[in-house]
Every structure is written in structure tokens, then in C-alpha cells.
């Protein structure tokens, strides 16, 4: 939203990065998992943010806060969605547009226009956005960023494989969307074995920040932009209680 909102006091600004996956009904009837959030609950979350004075910001404002932390409101929220499920466009996007909220979607490039074959051992098969979907999301205020290439766990990859995941996914998205891609979300929230090594790889590949999965709100200024915690969102999440962790 409006980046002119600025905290009234030093050292008390926080930003909460919310992490969603699937919004709406499961593709397989009665196969509800924790990663499916009913549309009505998602709409309630958005209303809750507005009613309780949380300002939803876009990725550009968030990235600006990495160097200018007092550019953000006192209580900010960045909405993120992992994996790029097509429900992002069909179900979540209309609500985001209605509320005037920007967001971020992290997409594994090998699965664009396909399905979530990386986790169908424990999740129902769902459609991943194709390029037309991703371009429409970009047009409507949802920034498409990297979730790697193959959606593999980084702790199990050799350094050369990690570098390939970072660089190729970035290049594919930038070529397909004609825009910079500078934020990465670790598949499964696995930040690798050595944070220092991961940070260097991310920096060399041209990323300015990276997201984990789980954790609470972040106090500004952000000390470690390459290991950003995110609030894992499910259908039973008490959103206000999670936000108050900050």
C-alpha cells in the first residue's frame, strides 16, 4: 500500500512476511491439507490486517526498507505465496485486487504450466501457473520471484547444484517476464547447511534477499536479509496472535 506511512518512533517498526500456498478448495474432493486455506478464511485474513492497522506493502517497498528501514509503516505486512499454484490467480488474486493489496509469488521454474509433481506423495496434484498466469499476476500487482528450478531441498544439493538452481531460475523468470528477479524463497524453507555459504551464493547470483519458512515478524532494521523468517499460514492460524509475536 502507501509507502508514505512512516513509524512514529525509532526502533519499533516490524514487518511480518506471511507465507501462503493454496487458496480455495482442494483439487481432489475431501483431500484437505494444512496448505489449503478456504477462500472465506483468506478473505478474513485480509480484512483482519486492514481492521487492525497493518499496512500491506509491495516488494519494492520491502526491498527499499533493507537500506532505509524508516521508509516503512510501524506495522507492515508482506504477503507471499509459495509454488505458484493456479489458485493464486483464480481465487487469491480477485481478493487482493478488491483490497488493493500487492503480493509476491515464488515459483519453481521447472513446473511452470505443469503440476506440483515435487510433493504429490503427500499433497493432491494441483496446477501450477503458466506464463500467461504469471504475466497477469505481474500486471495486477503480484511480483513473481524465484523458488528455484526443481524445488529440491538445498541441504541435499552440492554447491554446484545450488548455484544452478539460483542462477537458472532467475534467468528463466527474467527472460519470460522481462523484469528483474532479486528475491529467492528456499524450497521447503531449507536454507542449506552453512548460512555464510548460502549468503555468498545468493549474492553472487544477484539476489538481494531470501526467505525461509516459519518464524515470526521481523524487527527493523533487518539484520539478515538472506534468512528472512515468514509466518506459515494455514486454515487454523490465529493471525492476530502470530502477528503479536513481534
C-alpha positions, -999 to 999 in steps of 0.1 A, spaced: 0 0 0 11 36 5 48 38 14 43 73 29 31 57 61 61 60 85 66 48 120 63 75 147 92 62 168 126 47 162 133 11 168 97 -1 169 89 -9 133 82 -45 124 74 -63 92 56 -96 91 60 -118 60 31 -141 56 35 -173 36 6 -190 19 4 -219 -5 -30 -229 -19 -62 -208 -16 -96 -223 -21 -109 -259 -24 -86 -288 -29 -84 -303 -65 -92 -337 -51 -126 -336 -32 -122 -341 6 -84 -342 4 -79 -311 26 -43 -305 38 -30 -278 60 -16 -259 30 -52 -254 16 -68 -223 30 -105 -219 23 -114 -187 3 -135 -173 32 -107 -177 57 -82 -160 33 -107 -131 29 -110 -129 67 -72 -126 70 -71 -97 46 -99 -80 65 -81 -86 98 -50 -69 85 -69 -38 75 -91 -36 106 -61 -39 129 -38 -13 114 -14 -35 95 -2 -19 62 3 -43 33 33 -33 13 47 -43 -20 80 -59 -28 96 -27 -39 88 -10 -6 101 -40 13 134 -40 -6 138 -3 -1 135 -9 37 166 -31 36 186 1 33 161 27 45 142 9 73 123 40 84 106 41 50 81 16 62 50 20 84 52 10 120 35 -23 113 39 -37 78 29 -70 62 43 -86 30 20 -112 15 38 -141 -1 27 -173 -19 49 -203 -25 49 -226 -56 27 -205 -79 -5 -226 -78 -31 -216 -103 -55 -209 -74 -33 -178 -69 -47 -163 -100 -82 -178 -98 -90 -174 -61 -65 -152 -43 -59 -125 -70 -95 -112 -70 -94 -107 -33 -60 -90 -35 -74 -66 -61 -105 -59 -41 -84 -49 -11 -58 -31 -32 -31 -54 -17 1 -62 -36 18 -96 -31 47 -118 -41 46 -153 -56 76 -177 -56 77 -201 -85 99 -232 -92 106 -227 -129 107 -264 -139 70 -267 -131 56 -236 -148 25 -247 -167 26 -281 -151 17 -296 -117 32 -299 -82 50 -332 -90 75 -323 -63 51 -331 -35 23 -353 -48 34 -380 -23 17 -361 4 -4 -334 -14 -31 -336 -40 -20 -328 -76 -26 -291 -83 -20 -270 -114 9 -245 -114 5 -212 -131 16 -210 -168 33 -180 -183 1 -162 -192 -10 -166 -155 23 -152 -143 22 -122 -166 -14 -115 -154 -3 -117 -118 25 -92 -125 1 -69 -143 -22 -69 -112 5 -62 -86 18 -96 -77 56 -98 -81 69 -131 -94 101 -142 -78 123 -174 -76 116 -206 -58 145 -224 -75 143 -247 -106 134 -282 -93 120 -275 -58 147 -296 -42 159 -293 -7 191 -272 -6 207 -292 22 208 -322 -1 224 -304 -31 260 -300 -40 272 -264 -42 273 -265 -80 237 -277 -80 226 -249 -56 243 -223 -79 225 -238 -109 191 -236 -90 197 -200 -81 211 -187 -114 189 -207 -139 156 -200 -122 165 -163 -121 174 -162 -157 143 -181 -168 119 -158 -150 137 -126 -161 136 -138 -197 100 -149 -195 87 -118 -177 111 -91 -188 118 -79 -153 144 -82 -126 141 -111 -102 160 -105 -70 143 -124 -42 146 -161 -35 125 -184 -13 141 -217 -3 121 -248 -12 106 -263 19 122 -235 39 155 -254 38 182 -227 40 211 -251 34 239 -263 57 260 -231 60 243 -197 61 275 -179 51 280 -201 21 243 -196 11 246 -159 15 276 -157 -8 259 -179 -34 228 -157 -33 248 -125 -36 269 -139 -65 237 -149 -83 223 -113 -79 197 -118 -52 193 -91 -25 172 -112 -1 160 -147 6 131 -162 25 129 -192 49 96 -207 60 83 -203 96 91 -179 123 76 -146 134 76 -110 125 110 -92 118 122 -61 137 136 -33 116 164 -27 106 166 -62 91 199 -78 103 200 -107 79 181 -102 46 192 -136 32 174 -155 60 140 -138 63 115 -156 86 80 -159 74 47 -167 93 35 -201 79 -2 -196 72 -28 -224 75 -65 -227 78 -63 -228 116 -38 -200 120 -47 -173 146 -34 -144 125 -35 -117 152 -17 -140 177 10 -147 152 14 -110 144 17 -102 181 49 -122 183 66 -91 171 
